[in-house]
Amino acid sequence: MAGVVERHSIDVVPDDERHGSPVSQFTLWLGANLQITAVVTGALAVVFGANAFWAVIGLLLGNLLGGAVMALHSAQGPRLGLPQMITSRAQFGVRGAVVPLALVIVMYIGFFASGSVLAGQAVGELTHLGETPGIVLFAAVTALAAAVGYRLIHALGRIAGLVCALAFVYLGVRLLQRADLGTLLHDHRFGLPVFLLAVSLSASWQLAFGPYVADYSRYLPRHTSARATFWWTLSGSVLGAQWSMTFGALAAAAAPDAFVGHEVGYVVGLGGAGLIASFLYFVIALGKLTINVLNTYGGFMSLVTSVSGFRGQRVLSPRGRAGYIAGIMLAGTAVALLGKDSFLTSFKDFLLFLLTFFTPWSAINLTDYYLISKERYDIAALSDPAGRYGAWNARALTVYVLGVLAQLPFLATHFYTGPLVAPLGGADVSWLVGLAVPAVLYGLVARRGAAAVPHPEAAPGEQGRQSPAGFGG
């Protein structure tokens, strides 16, 4: 098991342990997106008022826009050999990074919980144990897989990508046997607010991967093409998400009463009974296992990054690793059990609420990495509160807070609606504001003292090899 269980956490992956190719990002993110929660996300666009035709288009636009931001984060992995959130120390300070990190941990727990609700239904049916034991069993298996780490996560992605793709082809055929596609897409009436809701739902889905996407590309060889990493990540994530969301939107349009509130049961019933039903329950559980392992692993990385900013610890013992992962599992399982009866509305609001906090983080991180630091970070200083990046960066934290606040007038959720939502016809454009405002503000305040940093981990002759955006040759 020594060669299987991962040894690294937030430390730099050495060059002699790098392996793989950018294609691995396609298979991982395809498998992570071909799953029931993405189906529910696509259905929400129809449930909340869009017709299927414009819902599918809106979902595609959001997947492409959010996926591009997410894939830019992925391209950082091979270059730095670090998990995603530790690079936030270069912007917010070694200890200041705990501010976005705390919110990221909440995100992981929330996604773990929402995924466990749907997977628990499938596991409960498959094992005949019921929903609550199904949630608990699923959570335990998830934690075990996350503890093994990087190689198993990518293996799960490859398996889930193949198995779930075959299942979704079959389910798509079965859906179109019950409902005429032309009829489902016949209504072309356009409503801007619900169209933008569809865009926001899928964009938030993709943007939520940003805080951990580089965790799964950081083992790629250092000189892996940034362009290739970007495109393989983008194509896998967008294809998987759009495939699942389109199925969800069409299913919700075809049978709203049968689908809404009974998503797992409807999908399985659509496929058939007996062995086919058992196989589909397994597919649902496998798809959710893949993404929930990512959430657990990402939560583990974020907790370690938060704690190490104050303790200076970079390497974890196996017992420490297991403890962090168990903490994420227990918190996520508790939330799942408490919230399982109000899942659909809560999940929609959860997605849009998360978007408020992670678009400013993405904007600041990407602006700093590609435009200010030009892909050069002082790796040693990322662990030294007295070093180049300091303990707290007040300017970056101020920009982050302003980025969050700038979105509030444009935000529309179940529990809060901003004053500028009604003049825009009910449309939620907060995520666009959350990308633009902090990117501009951070670019203005961060240029002072932004001298180029030689990359201490780069091989001789490679400094300055790529263009500032990482896509030159």
C-alpha positions as MATLAB code, in Angstrom:
seq = 'MAGVVERHSIDVVPDDERHGSPVSQFTLWLGANLQITAVVTGALAVVFGANAFWAVIGLLLGNLLGGAVMALHSAQGPRLGLPQMITSRAQFGVRGAVVPLALVIVMYIGFFASGSVLAGQAVGELTHLGETPGIVLFAAVTALAAAVGYRLIHALGRIAGLVCALAFVYLGVRLLQRADLGTLLHDHRFGLPVFLLAVSLSASWQLAFGPYVADYSRYLPRHTSARATFWWTLSGSVLGAQWSMTFGALAAAAAPDAFVGHEVGYVVGLGGAGLIASFLYFVIALGKLTINVLNTYGGFMSLVTSVSGFRGQRVLSPRGRAGYIAGIMLAGTAVALLGKDSFLTSFKDFLLFLLTFFTPWSAINLTDYYLISKERYDIAALSDPAGRYGAWNARALTVYVLGVLAQLPFLATHFYTGPLVAPLGGADVSWLVGLAVPAVLYGLVARRGAAAVPHPEAAPGEQGRQSPAGFGG';
ca = [
       0.000    0.000    0.000;
       3.008    2.294    0.452;
       3.052    3.125   -3.251;
      -0.709    3.671   -3.373;
      -1.484    5.793   -0.321;
      -0.469    9.394   -0.950;
       2.316   10.847    1.203;
       2.083   14.518    0.203;
      -0.417   17.061    1.440;
       0.301   20.798    1.105;
       4.044   20.395    0.435;
       5.509   20.762   -3.058;
       5.405   17.602   -5.181;
       9.044   16.868   -6.180;
       9.879   16.582   -9.867;
      10.868   12.911   -9.562;
       7.363   12.071   -8.303;
       5.514   13.882  -11.086;
       3.651   11.694  -13.558;
       0.760   11.527  -15.985;
      -0.490   13.638  -18.872;
      -3.084   16.422  -19.242;
      -5.594   13.884  -20.601;
      -6.001   12.717  -16.999;
      -7.758   16.006  -16.300;
     -10.369   15.224  -18.959;
     -11.239   11.812  -17.538;
     -11.327   13.049  -13.938;
     -13.591   16.019  -14.602;
     -15.816   14.118  -17.005;
     -16.426   11.496  -14.322;
     -16.886   14.129  -11.621;
     -19.647   15.844  -13.608;
     -21.598   12.873  -14.950;
     -23.629   12.510  -11.786;
     -27.001   13.085  -10.181;
     -26.314   16.451   -8.508;
     -25.421   17.973  -11.880;
     -28.685   16.515  -13.193;
     -30.549   18.278  -10.372;
     -28.711   21.538  -11.119;
     -29.872   21.419  -14.729;
     -33.410   20.610  -13.633;
     -33.470   23.648  -11.340;
     -33.325   25.972  -14.355;
     -36.640   24.519  -15.543;
     -38.156   24.152  -12.069;
     -37.655   27.865  -11.451;
     -39.253   29.006  -14.687;
     -37.112   28.589  -17.815;
     -38.372   26.562  -20.757;
     -36.167   23.635  -21.776;
     -34.865   25.336  -24.932;
     -33.426   28.428  -23.232;
     -32.489   26.490  -20.108;
     -30.127   24.271  -22.120;
     -28.566   27.279  -23.871;
     -28.184   29.188  -20.609;
     -26.639   26.194  -18.896;
     -24.130   25.797  -21.735;
     -23.133   29.460  -21.569;
     -22.639   29.263  -17.813;
     -20.631   26.043  -18.071;
     -18.324   27.584  -20.662;
     -17.781   30.835  -18.751;
     -17.384   29.254  -15.326;
     -15.423   26.347  -16.785;
     -12.881   28.702  -18.355;
     -12.199   30.314  -14.959;
     -11.954   26.891  -13.326;
      -9.559   25.585  -16.000;
      -7.266   28.609  -15.558;
      -6.864   27.495  -11.946;
      -6.122   23.945  -13.114;
      -3.236   25.198  -15.273;
      -1.485   26.408  -12.091;
      -1.065   22.855  -10.760;
       1.800   21.528  -12.904;
       3.637   24.837  -12.754;
       3.687   25.087   -8.946;
       3.236   21.499   -7.730;
       1.007   22.801   -4.931;
      -2.634   22.370   -3.948;
      -4.847   25.231   -5.046;
      -5.693   27.097   -1.862;
      -2.158   27.367   -0.507;
      -1.387   29.715   -3.406;
      -3.926   32.113   -1.851;
      -1.202   32.935    0.670;
       0.578   34.860   -2.085;
      -2.422   37.190   -2.281;
      -3.869   37.271    1.247;
      -0.818   36.468    3.382;
       0.224   33.214    5.025;
      -2.389   33.640    7.748;
      -4.767   35.974    5.916;
      -5.561   33.155    3.489;
      -7.605   31.583    6.289;
     -10.436   34.016    5.426;
     -11.302   32.528    2.007;
     -10.180   29.111    3.278;
     -12.846   29.092    5.997;
     -15.507   29.701    3.363;
     -14.025   27.031    1.111;
     -14.264   24.503    3.925;
     -17.945   25.393    4.353;
     -18.360   24.815    0.630;
     -16.788   21.369    0.762;
     -18.967   20.349    3.679;
     -22.044   21.663    1.880;
     -21.299   19.803   -1.326;
     -20.398   16.673    0.621;
     -23.768   16.906    2.375;
     -25.835   17.587   -0.752;
     -24.116   14.757   -2.612;
     -24.588   12.390    0.294;
     -28.342   13.032    0.350;
     -28.756   11.850   -3.245;
     -26.155    9.093   -3.031;
     -27.630    7.922    0.265;
     -30.977    7.394   -1.430;
     -29.278    5.229   -4.062;
     -27.168    3.277   -1.567;
     -30.199    2.795    0.668;
     -32.206    1.324   -2.197;
     -29.311   -0.787   -3.456;
     -28.576   -2.296   -0.044;
     -32.189   -2.228    1.250;
     -30.947   -0.429    4.360;
     -32.917    2.775    3.860;
     -31.896    6.392    3.264;
     -30.255    7.309    6.574;
     -28.001    4.215    6.806;
     -27.276    4.710    3.107;
     -25.999    8.239    3.770;
     -23.768    7.045    6.611;
     -22.350    4.111    4.621;
     -21.686    6.297    1.600;
     -19.893    8.884    3.749;
     -17.627    6.228    5.279;
     -16.593    4.856    1.863;
     -15.951    8.407    0.645;
     -13.624    9.139    3.562;
     -11.681    5.930    2.999;
     -11.121    6.727   -0.680;
     -10.038   10.290    0.134;
      -7.525    8.959    2.664;
      -5.848    6.848   -0.050;
      -5.496   10.012   -2.115;
      -4.454   11.209   -5.541;
      -3.984    8.017   -7.554;
      -7.250    6.446   -6.407;
      -9.108    9.695   -7.085;
      -7.942    9.714  -10.706;
      -8.718    5.999  -11.056;
     -12.248    6.657   -9.800;
     -12.596    9.445  -12.367;
     -11.631    7.145  -15.223;
     -14.006    4.393  -14.115;
     -16.884    6.773  -13.387;
     -16.392    8.589  -16.679;
     -16.802    5.386  -18.673;
     -19.557    3.752  -16.616;
     -21.613    6.909  -16.149;
     -21.277    7.908  -19.816;
     -22.749    4.560  -20.872;
     -25.541    4.933  -18.317;
     -26.403    8.464  -19.437;
     -26.565    7.396  -23.080;
     -29.025    4.690  -22.077;
     -31.049    7.052  -19.886;
     -31.160    9.653  -22.635;
     -32.587    7.116  -25.053;
     -35.175    6.021  -22.483;
     -36.188    9.625  -21.813;
     -36.708   10.342  -25.491;
     -38.808    7.186  -25.795;
     -41.198    8.696  -23.250;
     -41.117   12.322  -24.357;
     -40.778   13.840  -27.817;
     -37.678   16.036  -28.045;
     -39.343   18.426  -30.485;
     -42.202   18.952  -28.067;
     -39.853   19.540  -25.132;
     -37.920   22.190  -27.088;
     -40.911   23.694  -28.894;
     -41.392   26.633  -26.512;
     -38.853   29.323  -27.499;
     -40.208   32.186  -25.386;
     -37.288   34.064  -23.868;
     -37.252   35.390  -20.313;
     -34.070   37.185  -19.295;
     -34.285   36.591  -15.515;
     -34.761   32.823  -15.760;
     -32.190   32.603  -18.566;
     -29.637   34.340  -16.368;
     -30.618   32.037  -13.509;
     -29.712   29.072  -15.738;
     -26.381   30.724  -16.587;
     -25.709   31.428  -12.909;
     -26.539   27.884  -11.816;
     -24.067   26.255  -14.208;
     -21.431   28.981  -13.794;
     -21.566   28.551  -10.019;
     -21.248   24.795  -10.477;
     -18.005   25.261  -12.417;
     -16.616   28.108  -10.299;
     -17.064   26.029   -7.151;
     -14.400   23.628   -8.492;
     -11.879   26.489   -8.624;
     -10.657   26.267   -5.011;
      -9.472   22.678   -5.485;
      -8.993   22.003   -9.187;
      -5.185   22.384   -9.084;
      -5.052   19.743   -6.327;
      -5.638   17.194   -9.088;
      -3.189   18.576  -11.651;
      -0.265   19.268   -9.304;
       1.354   15.862   -9.886;
       1.671   16.470  -13.634;
       5.271   17.047  -14.809;
       6.349   20.659  -14.280;
       6.752   21.438  -17.960;
       3.343   20.096  -18.954;
       1.790   22.552  -21.398;
      -0.440   25.044  -19.580;
      -2.540   25.252  -22.725;
      -3.083   21.484  -22.767;
      -3.931   21.397  -19.050;
      -6.449   24.209  -19.574;
      -8.212   22.657  -22.562;
      -8.353   19.084  -21.242;
      -9.759   20.315  -17.922;
     -12.273   22.629  -19.601;
     -13.481   20.049  -22.110;
     -13.945   17.284  -19.527;
     -15.755   19.492  -17.048;
     -18.005   21.253  -19.550;
     -18.879   18.086  -21.468;
     -19.734   16.145  -18.310;
     -21.676   18.975  -16.671;
     -23.605   19.983  -19.798;
     -24.491   16.372  -20.559;
     -25.871   15.854  -17.050;
     -27.596   19.234  -16.841;
     -29.241   18.889  -20.233;
     -30.650   15.532  -19.161;
     -31.930   17.144  -15.962;
     -33.536   20.071  -17.768;
     -35.287   17.760  -20.246;
     -36.417   15.390  -17.484;
     -37.866   18.268  -15.458;
     -39.659   19.587  -18.544;
     -40.999   16.143  -19.487;
     -42.266   15.085  -16.057;
     -42.053   17.907  -13.505;
     -44.314   16.254  -10.935;
     -42.616   12.865  -11.177;
     -39.070   14.245  -11.199;
     -39.003   17.106   -8.694;
     -38.449   15.803   -5.183;
     -37.956   12.231   -6.414;
     -34.855   12.673   -8.591;
     -33.139    9.380   -7.813;
     -36.343    7.361   -8.033;
     -37.316    8.975  -11.332;
     -33.937    8.372  -12.952;
     -33.901    4.724  -11.887;
     -37.527    4.204  -12.855;
     -36.803    5.708  -16.247;
     -34.189    3.037  -16.842;
     -36.239    0.029  -15.811;
     -36.551   -2.513  -13.014;
     -34.655   -5.513  -11.662;
     -30.981   -5.709  -12.565;
     -31.140   -2.504  -14.601;
     -32.506   -0.608  -11.602;
     -29.756   -2.017   -9.391;
     -27.151   -1.007  -11.959;
     -28.521    2.551  -12.085;
     -28.499    2.849   -8.299;
     -24.863    1.765   -8.471;
     -24.143    4.355  -11.197;
     -25.671    7.122   -9.097;
     -23.615    6.082   -6.078;
     -20.422    5.779   -8.175;
     -20.876    9.227   -9.713;
     -21.464   10.780   -6.333;
     -18.547    8.883   -4.819;
     -16.203   10.433   -7.382;
     -17.229   14.020   -6.671;
     -17.621   13.560   -2.923;
     -14.096   12.175   -2.694;
     -12.936   15.391   -4.383;
     -14.884   17.431   -1.832;
     -13.489   15.455    1.106;
      -9.922   15.601   -0.199;
     -10.263   19.318   -0.938;
     -11.663   19.951    2.524;
      -8.752   18.056    4.036;
      -6.263   20.161    2.061;
      -7.988   23.390    3.076;
      -8.043   22.479    6.767;
      -4.351   21.585    6.698;
      -3.557   24.837    4.879;
      -5.542   26.846    7.443;
      -3.916   25.211   10.468;
      -0.393   25.204    9.033;
      -0.576   28.955    8.440;
      -0.450   29.349   12.209;
       1.530   26.233   13.206;
       4.028   26.104   10.338;
       3.374   22.416    9.722;
       3.833   21.206    6.135;
       3.941   17.398    6.388;
       1.238   15.302    8.045;
       1.460   11.929    9.713;
      -0.956    9.218    8.481;
      -2.867    9.606   11.755;
      -3.166   13.364   11.277;
      -4.356   12.883    7.709;
      -7.026   10.430    8.845;
      -8.147   12.832   11.580;
      -8.677   15.755    9.199;
     -10.575   13.589    6.720;
     -12.753   12.105    9.463;
     -13.637   15.626   10.593;
     -14.824   16.600    7.110;
     -16.819   13.362    6.837;
     -18.554   13.790   10.199;
     -19.484   17.419    9.550;
     -20.777   16.696    6.036;
     -22.765   13.671    7.186;
     -24.401   15.656    9.996;
     -25.475   18.391    7.567;
     -26.794   15.760    5.140;
     -28.922   14.075    7.785;
     -30.290   17.396    9.047;
     -31.098   18.833    5.607;
     -32.184   15.814    3.578;
     -35.905   16.694    3.666;
     -35.554   20.176    2.107;
     -32.857   19.386   -0.419;
     -33.929   20.982   -3.712;
     -34.627   24.581   -2.672;
     -31.763   24.597   -0.190;
     -29.299   23.378   -2.832;
     -30.245   26.109   -5.318;
     -29.768   28.820   -2.701;
     -26.555   27.162   -1.530;
     -25.070   27.270   -5.025;
     -25.886   30.923   -5.603;
     -24.792   31.909   -2.098;
     -21.421   30.192   -2.589;
     -20.931   32.019   -5.837;
     -20.989   35.318   -3.929;
     -17.858   34.349   -2.006;
     -15.853   32.432   -4.611;
     -16.007   34.664   -7.634;
     -13.976   37.392   -5.826;
     -11.464   34.776   -4.682;
     -11.095   33.436   -8.242;
     -10.736   36.929   -9.663;
      -8.016   37.887   -7.170;
      -6.123   34.585   -7.471;
      -6.094   34.563  -11.278;
      -5.266   38.273  -11.595;
      -2.340   37.837   -9.245;
      -1.012   34.629  -10.765;
      -1.257   35.488  -14.458;
      -0.996   39.297  -14.554;
       0.822   40.466  -11.417;
       3.210   37.647  -10.420;
       3.551   36.304  -13.996;
       3.355   32.675  -12.787;
       6.257   33.168  -10.369;
       5.757   32.505   -6.668;
       8.387   32.289   -3.947;
       7.492   28.781   -2.766;
       9.415   28.978    0.513;
       7.742   32.289    1.418;
       4.297   30.674    1.160;
       5.034   29.010    4.516;
       6.774   31.922    6.240;
       4.563   34.581    7.908;
       7.650   36.800    8.163;
       8.551   36.327    4.503;
       7.747   37.993    1.217;
       3.957   37.576    1.464;
       3.637   38.439    5.151;
       1.125   37.097    7.645;
      -1.855   39.244    6.605;
      -2.314   41.264    3.393;
      -4.809   43.961    4.354;
      -5.107   45.331    0.823;
      -6.041   41.977   -0.714;
      -8.452   41.161    2.118;
     -10.086   44.576    1.680;
     -10.486   43.975   -2.052;
     -11.983   40.559   -1.303;
     -14.545   42.040    1.103;
     -15.398   44.807   -1.379;
     -15.826   42.152   -4.077;
     -18.323   40.299   -1.907;
     -20.199   43.475   -0.948;
     -20.353   44.715   -4.552;
     -22.437   41.674   -5.452;
     -25.120   42.088   -2.788;
     -27.281   44.627   -4.685;
     -27.452   42.175   -7.602;
     -27.934   38.948   -5.629;
     -31.219   36.992   -5.734;
     -31.695   34.073   -3.350;
     -34.573   32.656   -1.323;
     -33.428   34.428    1.848;
     -32.073   37.697    0.377;
     -32.737   39.741   -2.757;
     -30.723   42.853   -3.560;
     -32.316   46.202   -4.479;
     -31.059   46.154   -8.080;
     -32.551   42.744   -8.898;
     -36.072   44.097   -9.578;
     -34.909   46.853  -11.999;
     -33.098   44.103  -13.928;
     -36.308   42.116  -14.244;
     -35.367   39.702  -11.466;
     -32.090   38.668  -13.105;
     -29.146   37.687  -10.876;
     -25.914   39.052  -12.368;
     -23.991   39.154   -9.091;
     -21.371   36.647  -10.219;
     -20.354   38.868  -13.151;
     -19.890   41.786  -10.754;
     -17.982   39.471   -8.418;
     -15.480   38.642  -11.145;
     -15.021   42.131  -12.600;
     -14.851   44.393   -9.528;
     -12.176   42.540   -7.490;
     -10.090   41.809  -10.597;
      -9.864   45.522  -11.398;
      -9.378   46.623   -7.777;
      -6.724   44.001   -7.054;
      -4.884   44.860  -10.261;
      -4.719   48.478   -9.096;
      -3.567   47.866   -5.508;
      -1.227   44.917   -6.118;
       1.107   46.374   -8.732;
       3.135   48.256   -6.146;
       6.093   46.071   -5.188;
       5.135   43.336   -7.650;
       8.678   42.608   -8.857;
       9.182   39.366  -10.758;
       9.956   36.352   -8.583;
      12.387   33.721   -9.911;
      10.685   30.357   -9.458;
      12.898   28.491   -6.986;
      11.568   25.133   -8.137;
      12.058   25.726  -11.864;
      14.590   23.744  -13.836;
      17.577   25.669  -15.226;
      16.720   27.566  -18.382;
      13.006   27.362  -17.805;
      12.408   30.652  -16.027;
      10.459   32.888  -18.341;
       9.822   30.029  -20.771;
       6.088   30.701  -20.994;
       4.162   33.859  -21.684;
       2.568   35.641  -18.691;
      -0.734   33.943  -19.365;
       0.936   30.553  -19.489;
      -0.271   29.828  -23.016;
       2.738   30.933  -25.016;
       5.481   28.674  -26.231;
];
